[in-house]
Amino acid sequence: MTPQEKEMEMMKSEITKEIRGIFKTNMKIFDWDIPENDDRKSAELIINVMQEAIDGLKKEISDGTYDQY
C-alpha cells in the first residue's frame, strides 16, 4: 500500500462526512429559500452541480494542475 493509499484510508470517513455536510447544507438553504420546496428535485439538482464540480476537478487532475501542488 502506498503512503497516499494509507493516508486515504485514514481520511476517507472525514472526506465523506464533509461531502455529505455540503450536500445537507445546500438542502437546508433550498428549504429556507423556497416555500414549497420539492426536496427530491432539489437533491437531484444539488448532486448534479456537485458532480459537475467533481468532474471539473478530475479534468484539472488529468491536465496536471495538481502535479506540483
Secondary structure, DSSP 8 states (H G I E B T S, - for coil): --HHHHHHHHHHHHHHHHHHHHHHHHHHHHHHH-TT--HHHHHHHHHHHHHHHHHHHHHHHHTTTTTT-
